[in-house]
Amino acid sequence: MNRRTSLALALVALTLTTAAHADTLRCGSKLVSEGEAQSTVRAKCGEPDSEMRITEPVYARNPYGGRAGQVGESTKIIWRYQRGQRKFPAVLTFEDGVLKKLEFEK
């Protein structure tokens, strides 16, 4: 393998590693990341500064990929934490009691 090929493979590996990295939230000395239970996040970070619930319909699909009809509802719970001066607020989205998305407002 020549030097140019080795460099290209190293860059691809670095890109894939960076893309797979998820955000984490620091609450004091504890870290929170996607996949954690809502109760665990509350124990680590305390009560959120605000909470919002969004209920969305869930639809079945027909064999052609279109909507066949509503089969239920899904509720997302969104928590927002103010993190202090010069830090972006954290927005956490839970589905079925599990942290699915962790973002920082800009």
N, C-alpha and C positions, 0 to 999 in steps of 0.2 A: 504494500500500500504506500503510495507516495505521500508527500507532505501535504499537498493540496487536498487530497481526499480525506486525510486524517483531520485536517482543520474543518472541513465541511461537516464531517460526522460529529465533531465536537460541538460545533455551532447548533446543529440540529438537536443534539441531546440537551444542550443548555436551554434551547427554546422550549422543548417539550417539558422540561423540569419546571421552568418558570410558569408556563401556561397551566400546569396542574396544581400549582400552589393556591390554596384558598386563603381568604382573609381570616384573621383572628382578631378578637377583641380582648384587650387587657382590662380586667376589673381588679384593681389593686395588684396583688401578686398572682392572681389566677387568670388563666386564659380560657376563652370560649371560642369554639369553632362550629362550623356547620355539622349537623348530625347529632348534636347534644339535645337532651330532653329539656323541655320548657322549665320544669322544676329545678333542674341542675343549673340552668342559666340564672334563674331567680336566686338560687342559693349563692351563686358566685358573685352576681352583680347587684343584687337587691332589686327593689321595685323600679320599673321603668318610669321615666319622666312623663311618658304618655303611652296610651294603648288604644289601638283601633281594631275593630273586627270588620272583616269584609266577607260577605256570604255571596258565593257565585253558584249559578246552576251548573250541574254536571249532565252532559248529554251523551246518549248512546250514539254509536255510529252505524250507518247502514253499510252493506257490503261495498258500496261505491265510494265510501269515505265521507259522505254527507251526514248531517245530523238527523237522527231518527226520532228523537224525543227526549225530554228531560227525564232522568232516572234518579236524581237526587240533588243534594247541595254539598258544597265544600266550603268550609270556613277557614279563612286565613286570619291569624292574629299578628298584628304588627306592633312591635315595641320600639320606642325611640329613647335613646339615652343621650343626654347632653354630657359631653366629656370634659368640659372646661374650656378656658381660653385657648385660642390657637389650635384647637383640635376639632376635627369634623365630627358632627353628631353621628352616632351609630344607629342604623335602622335594621332591626332583626325581624324576619318573617318566619312564623311558625305555621306548619300544617300538621294536623293530627298530633299535636304536642311535641313535634320535633323541629329544631331549627333548620330550615331549608335554605334560607338566604341571609347573608350578612353583608351589609353595604355600609359605606360611609358617605354621607351627604357632602356635596362640595358646593 
